[in-house]
């Protein structure tokens, strides 16, 4: 017994002897880290001062590693740049990009060709060599963490190549925000298209629901599910810390705002700025009653990605046909319009075609892949219903385009479509919502049962409502949101 007590006393003495050196080591390491950060910050400030000697105009930099792409995020970038250049002509504008295979002139020409956006002033491009570090394919496991850590390295490359006065992350790389705020001493803003992690993602893992971002083999295993849930909670905590560094936070929808407020907890600095949609192009389509139509087409617009859930559209269409007579079935067809980015998307389309054959609707479903824009407009002009089935889509530009084109929209009862887009306008209906095969089939049946006059009223309401998502509204909201950044820099 005495021997046991002696062992305990010796253990306590050993721990006490280690405590003081450990505390000392922590203090030394903390001090070294502090002076390292201070030294880097002073170095960055000196680089900024050296630049101001030759050019006193403030530098506004956008972090957009894929600026030469043609998606909705890139449209936000170019519309934002155009708005700032018109309002703040004295500033210098920079875009950090990883598109090293093209020149700056080609990038600007591409923006004009894709979006019909012509910038009133010049833009400087800072080309980054380490963009592969933010590619999802590099991290088969712990993808969120890997991409986020990779973005820190990419952000560091951007910072040492150009120290801006105002930094705006326009692609959702929140882990770059502390770099530019604390090391670069910049005013920092962010435009969030989609939270890197959301409370919905946590719920999916907690409830062990298999989805495209929660593999079935994980959802079936309680141990793996709990490990993934712990990983998600830790990542969400870090995501909230880095996101809260932003001085100005813009989000693209009410759904995104709710998640960002829950994670970043920066209510007074957060505002909704709806993304700019090219609604005018679709508003040019003449709106007429569809009573003369001898058939009704249901059109879906969206890339062939797993989260778009095209299989739900096909299964719902099969259930709709089951409710119809042979004569009524002959008047219906489903048209799936979308882009294939790679071989995986092409394989996905093949599986969808197989599903159509299995359900006996192969002759009623058409696939239109990577079609020209004018052909897309023609299909929308001829369509009766616009279809959308993505769960928790953060906004839904395709939904807006269908409404502007004059279709009766049927969207998923979640995310941006539910909270921002398919909502009553001046007391009138603008579209319909559903969430499973039965409710989609029922909603289509109801829409087709309406008189052409009633459908026309819904289409008109929808068209009038999409003015909220125009380029002009985006510019007004964006400039109001970033004004604190610009005014701080001008003082």
N, C-alpha and C positions, 0 to 999 in steps of 0.2 A: 504493500500500500504506500509506504514511504517512498519506494522506488518510483511508483507511478506519479506521485506528487512532485518528485524531483524532475521527472521528464517534462511535466507540464510547466514547471517554473523555468526550466531551461528553454523551452519553446517560447515562452513569453519574453524572456530576456533576449532571445535571438530576434524575435519580431520587433522588439523595441530598439534593438541595435540597428536593424535595417531601416526603421522608420525615418530617422533623421537624415541619413544619406539619400533616401528616396525622395523626401521632401525637398532636400537641397537640389537634387537632380532635376526635379519638376520645376523648381524656381528658375534654375539656370536655363533649362530648355525653353520655358515660357519667355524668359527675357531675350534669348537668342531669336525666337520666333518673332517677338515684338520688334526687335531692331531690324530683322530681315524685312518684315513687312514695311516698316518705316523707311528703310533704305530704298526699297523698290518704289514706294510711293513718291519719295523725293526725286528718284531718278525719272519717273514718269512725268512729274510736274516740271522738271527741268527740260524734258523733251518738248513738253507743251509750250514752255516759255521760249525755247529756241525757235519753234515754229511761229509763234506770235510776233517775233522780231521781224519776220519777212511778210507775214500775212496775219493781220489782226482779226479776220473774220472767224466767227465760231465754227467749229467742225461738228456736224451732226452725222453720226454713223449708224447705219442699220446692219445688224448681224443677220445675214440671210444666205447661208452656205449654198442653197440651191436656187439662186435668184434667176437662173436661166430656164427653169421649168415653166410649165404652163398651167399651173393649178390656181385655185382660189387664193391661196396664201401669197402667191406672186402678184396677183391682181391687187391685193391689199398693199403690198410693198410699193408698186408703181403709182397707185392712186395716192398713197401717203406722201411719196416724194413729190408728186405733182402739186399736191395741196401746199406742202411746205415751201416749195420753190416759188409758188405764186404769192404766198403771204410774206415769207422771210427771204427776200432776194439777196440779202447781204451775206448769208451763210454759205459755207462750203459743205457739200453733201458727199458722203462716202458710203459705199456698200462693201461689206466684207463677204466675199464669195469663194466657194471652192470650185467654181467652174473654170478650171485652168485651161481647158481645151479650146476656149473661145476668147476673143478680144472684148474689151469694154464696148466698142462700137457695135459689135455683133449682138451683145446682150441687149443694148438699147434698141437696136433694130428689131430684135425678136420680141421685145415687149410691145412695140408698136404693131408688129405683124399679128401677134396673138390677141392683144387686148385693145388695139386701136388707141393706145395711150402714148401721147407725145409729150415728153418733158420740156418745160419752158427754159430749163437751164442745164448746165453740164453736171455730170456725176463722175466721181472718181471711184475706181474699183481697186480694192486691195485683195489680191488673189492669195488664197490660203492653200498650203500644200498638204495639210493633214486631215482633209475632210473624211477620209476613209474611217477615221476614228469614231465618227458618229453614225456609221452605217449599221443598221440592225443585224445584217448578215454576219458581221464580225463577232457578234456576241450571241451564240446559240442558247446560252443560259445566262440568267441575270441580265437580260437585255436592257432593262430600264437603267440599272446601275451602270452597266458598261457604257452605254451611250452618253449618260450624264457625265461620267468621269472623262470620257473622250471629248465631250464638249468643253470641258475646262481646259484641256490641252489646246484644243482648237481656238478657244477664246484667248488664251495666253499668246498664241501666235499672232492673233489679230491685234491684240493690245500693243505688243512690242513693235509691230509694223506701223501702227498709226494710233496715237493717243488722242481720242476725240474729246470734245467738251461735253457733248450730249451723246449718250449711247442708247439705242433702242433695239431690243431683241424682238424681231418680227417673225420668228419661226418657232418659238417655244423652248429655247435652250436656257432655262432659268438658272442653271448652275454657272452660267457666265456672268450673271448679274453682280455677285460679290467681287469678282475680279475687277470689273470696270468701276465699281463704286468705291471700293476700299483701297485697291492698288492703283487704279487709274485716276482716282479722285474726280470721277465724272458724274454728271447728272444722269440718272438711269431711268429708262422707261421700258415697258414691255407690252406687246400685243399678243394675247393668248388666244390661239385658235382652239386649242384642246388641252386640258390639263394632262401633264405627263402621267399622273396617277389620279384617280378620282375615287370618291367614296363609293360609287357604284362598283368599281373594280374590287374594292375591299369586300363589298357585300356579296359579289359573285363567288369569291373564294371562300368567304365565311359560310355561305349557304351551300357550298360545294356543287355549284351549277356548272356543267360543262358548257363552255362557249369557245369562240375562236381564239380568245386569249387566256383560256383556262382549260388545258388539255384534259381529256376524259380520264387518263391514267392518274392524274393528280387529284381530280375531283372525287374519284372513287376511293382514294387512300386517305384516311383521316390524318395520318402522321405527315404525309407530304403536304396536305392542305394546310395544316397548322404551321408547318415550316414556311410555306409560301405566304401565309397570312402574316407571320412575324416579319418576314422580309418586306412585305408591302407596307406594314405599319412603320417600320424603321425608315423605309424610303420616303413615305409620306411625310414623316417628321422632318427629314432633311429637305425635302421639296418645299415644305412650308417655310423653313428657315431661309433658304436662298431666295425664294420668291418674295419674301417680305422686305428684301433689300430694295425693291423697285420703288422709285419715288412717284411714278405714275403708272397705273395698271389699267390697260384697256382689254376688254373681253368681247367676244363676238356674239354672245347670246346670253339669255337669262340662265340657261342650263349651265353654261361655262361659268357664269358669275357665281351661281350658287356653290359650285365646287371650289372655286378659287377663294371665295370668302371663308369657306369651311377650312381650307388648308393654309392659306396665306394670312388670313385674319387682318386684312387691311381695307376695311370698308370705306373710310373716307377718301382713300386714294384710288378706288376702283370704280370704273364706269363702263357701261355698255356702248360699244361702237360697232354697229352692225357692218359686216363686210360689204364692199361695193359689188353689186350684181349688175350685169349688163342688161337691165330690164328693157331699155329702150329698143334694143334689137328685136326682142320678142313682142313688144307692144306694137311693132309695125305690122304684125300679122292681123289681118282683118277678122273681126269678131262677128260671126253670123250664127243664126239658129241652125241646129244640126238636124232639122226635121227631114231634109232631103237626103240625108245619108242612108245608103242601103246597107251599111255595115258599121260596126263600132269597134274601134281599135283602142286597146289599153297600152299605153307607152310607159316604159320605165327608163330613166336616165341615170347612169352611174357606172363607175369603173367596176370591172368584174373582180372585186375583192371579196374576201370571205364575209366581212362585216356587213356588206350590202344585202346579204341574205336573199339572193335571187331564187334560191330553191323554195323559199316561202311563197314567192310570187307565183311560181309554177304550180305548187300544190294548191294554193288558193284558187288559181284559175281552173284547175281540175274540179274543185268543189263547186265553183260557179257553173261550169258546164253541166254538172250533174243535176242542177236545178232547172235546166233549160230543156226545151223540146229540141228535136233534131233540126227543125227549121230555124229556131233561135240560135242554136249553136253555130250554124253556118254563117251567121252575121257577126261573129265575135272572133277576135284574134288578139294575141298578146305579142308585143314587140319589145324586145330587150335591147336597148341601145347603150353601148359602153365602150371603154377602151381597155385593151390588154397591154399591160406594161412589160410583161416578161413571159417566159415559158410557163411559170406557175399559173398565171392568169389564163393562158391558153388551155392548159390542162383542166382548169376549173370550168371553162366554157364547154369542154368536151364532156365532163361529168354532168353538166346541166342539160346538154343535149340528150345524154343517155337517160336522165331522169324524165325528160319529156316523152321519150319513146316508151319508157316503162309505164308511165301514167296514161299513155294513149293520146297525148296532145302534140305529138311531133309535127303534125301538119297544121297545127293552130298557133304555134309559137315560132316567131322569127327572131334571129339573132343578127344585129347590125353592129359590127365591130369596127372601131376606128373610122367611122364614116365622116365625110366632109360636113362642115357646119351647115351649109345650105340644105343638105339632105336631112340633117337633124331638125332644122326648122320646118321642113315640109312634113315630116312625120308628126311633129307636134301640132302643126296647123290642121292636120287631118284627124287627130286623135280626139276621142271623147273624154277619156280619163287618163290622168297622169298618176303613176304608181310609184310609191316609195315604201321600203320595208326595213330600213336600217334602224336597229334599236339604239336609242340614245345618241343619235347623230347630233353633234355639237351645234350645228346651225342647219344647213340644208339648202345650199345654193341651187341644186337641181329641183327642189320643191318650188322655190321662188320662180325659176325659169318656166316650169310647167304652168304655174298660175299666170305668169305674164303672157305666156303663149296662148292662153284661153282654154286650157283643159280644166276639167273638174278634178281637183287634186284629191288623192286618197293616200295619206301618209301614215307613218307609224306613230302611235299614240305615246310618244316619249320625246325627250330632248328638245332641240330647237323648234322642230315642226309643231310640237304640242304647245310650247310656251310662248313662242314668238311669231310664228308664221301663219299657221292654219288656225287663226283666232278670229272672232267676230269683228267685222268692220262696219261702223255706223249701224250696228244692230243687225247686220245681215250675215248670212252664212258665207264663208269663203272656201270651205272644203270639208273633208271628212277624215276621221282618224280610226285606226284599227290596230290590233296587236297580235292576232293569230289567224290561222287559215279560215276558220269559221267566220270571224268578224270581218275579214277582208272580203270574203265571198258574199257575205250579207250586205256589206256596204256597196259593193259594185252592183249588186242586184237592185238595191234601192235607187242608186244613181240612174241606172238604165230604165227604171220604172217611171222616173219623173218625165214630165212633158218637156219638149224642147224649150218652151218659154221659161220654165222653172230652172232648167239647167243654165240657160242664158243669164238669168239673174245672178246665179251663184258665180258664174264665170266673170261677170262684170264686177261684182263685189271683190272677187279675188284680184282682178286686174287693178282696181283702184287702190287696193291695200298694199301692193308691192312697191308703191312709190317710196315707202319708208326705207327701202333697200337700194336706192339709186346711188350713183356715183356722187351726186351733189349732196345727198344726205350724209354719206360717209365723210366727205371732205369737211362739212360743217361740224360734225360730231368729233372727228379726229383732231381738228385744229383746236376745238374747245378743250379737249382732253390734254393735249400736249402743251397748251399755253403756259402752264406753270413752269415747265422745263425751259421753254424759250425765254420767258420773262426773267427767270433766275439767271440765265446766262447773259442776258443783255444788260443786267444791272451792273 
